[in-house]
Amino acid sequence: MATKLSYDFFIPTAFNGADFSTALQKLLDTPMEERRVDYGAFYFDVSDAEHQPGQTVGLVSRHRMRNLPPTGDSRTGALDRLTLPDHQSVAEPCAFLYNSELNVVVFQRSPHVSQASFARLVNWAAQTAFVFLPVLSEDAMTRLGKLQKPRRFVLTVASLQPAEYLEGLDSSLKGLAPFVRELEGRRVRIEISALPKSDYLSKDAILHTVGALFGRLDDERLEKLEVDGEDDDGHNAIVDFIDGGFRGHEVRTEGAPRHTDIGLLKDSIRKAFDVSYSYLSSHVRPNAQAQQVATAG
């Protein structure tokens, strides 16, 4: 049975103009036993990094130190204790690739490790404040501009403190924060729509709100950001900013190996980047240059 590995693409951005190549190198120069963010029951680290001119490939792993899973017997169904020395863990690795020419991070999709974990590791080691902005597909970027008659706006935020999330926005959405705090809610879903077919929402207000949220598209608390309406041709169109990211895939004809193959993870992410290079070089580089000019200004 074929296996498929999927990848998301990000632009590491720091508003103080910090250089991600330098910050990543500071992390990799940190001794291995200190190169981690520890949460007690588990920790994250970066390992197995390989350097080529303009490119770094490595692994970000989540290490389970507590509540280790048992082993199972496929014949009897018996579950037995997994015994490890105290210094060993159950590691759940995923691959990353950083290309300094385009200033792009490629990150393997994983249920255990997110790109936010990688950003935290870099920021901890280099004392920076990078966020990873998703590389949006051309379709997601252009369709919002073509949406002449927006009819529905949907925003979902899930957090232990959603009121603080709303307060931090440069948007009139922050006015909802006191009400959300009073209700002590943990998931806030805002859906605003136009009822009559001849009516539609303010496009200027939507553009401003999306702009206020754009820097938070990689924030795990933002579950949904979607706008739909009519485009130039009168057709219904939906712009999903969470699932509108540019993605890559590597399909392997052989089945999943018995044990995680580190070499396979690295080889696959390199191939995913090589296949996507043409799109990235034509869409990311101009945006990155414009962003640098804006930051310098």
Salt bridges, closest charged atoms under 4 A:
ASP8 OD2 - ARG109 NE 2.75
ASP8 OD1 - ARG247 NE 3.41
ASP45 OD1 - HIS63 NE2 2.97
GLU50 OE2 - LYS266 NZ 2.91
GLU50 OE1 - ARG270 NH2 2.66
ASP73 OD2 - ARG75 NH2 3.11
GLU92 OE1 - ARG62 NH1 3.46
GLU92 OE2 - ARG64 NH1 4.00
GLU92 OE2 - HIS112 ND1 3.61
GLU101 OE2 - ARG285 NH2 2.46
GLU138 OE1 - HIS283 NE2 3.62
ASP139 OD2 - ARG143 NH1 2.77
GLU164 OE2 - ARG181 NH2 3.34
GLU167 OE2 - ARG181 NH2 3.09
GLU191 OE2 - ARG152 NH1 3.46
GLU191 OE1 - ARG189 NH2 2.90
ASP219 OD2 - ARG221 NH2 2.77
GLU223 OE2 - ARG187 NH2 2.82
GLU226 OE2 - ARG152 NH2 2.58
GLU226 OE1 - LYS224 NZ 3.14
ASP228 OD2 - ARG152 NE 2.68
GLU230 OE2 - ARG151 NH2 2.86
GLU230 OE2 - LYS197 NZ 3.80
ASP243 OD1 - ARG247 NH2 3.34
GLU250 OE2 - ARG252 NH1 3.50
GLU254 OE2 - ARG252 NE 3.06
ASP267 OD2 - ARG252 NH1 3.88
ASP267 OD2 - LYS271 NZ 3.32
